Amino acid sequence: MTIIRTTAGLTAVALASLAALPAQAAQPVTGRWATVDGKAIVHIAPCGRQLCGRIERIVKPTPGRPQTDIRNPDPALRAKPLVGLALLSGFTDAGDIWKGTIYDPESGKSYSSKVSRNGDGTLKVQGCIAFFCKTQTWTAVR
């Protein structure tokens, strides 16, 4: 009987110590990143208690297109320059990934998003509608 109590007590202590361990934190994603098409450099940095990513530079402008947010659903924002525009907003650590919202200035639409570091140091960026996600790989810029 004593052995059963001792074993049960040790099991309870072991389970309690496992529950006290911190959750796996997402790898840092801050820094400067070249988008998949190489058109822009996005700088990801803290914005208060969250992360956001703003266009730092347009590398390959789209020919014939003004460098403003012309497809924004809000007509008052369509004259806003693309440089400085927040593409990523509200990102919080969700364990092994970061979750937030991504804005696509090509379409003027926003999507739920997940961002994580790949083993090779690149950045996996996903924009999702329900369960359907489009994935891009961004590369670090030094």
Secondary structure, 3 states (H helix, E strand, C coil): CHHHHHHHHHHHHHHHHHHHCCCCCCCCCCEEEECCCCCEEEEEEEECCEEEEEEEEECCCCCCCCCECCCCCCHHHCCCECCCCEEEEEEEECCCCEEEEEEECCCCEEEEEEEEECCCCCEEEEEEECCEEEEEEEEECC
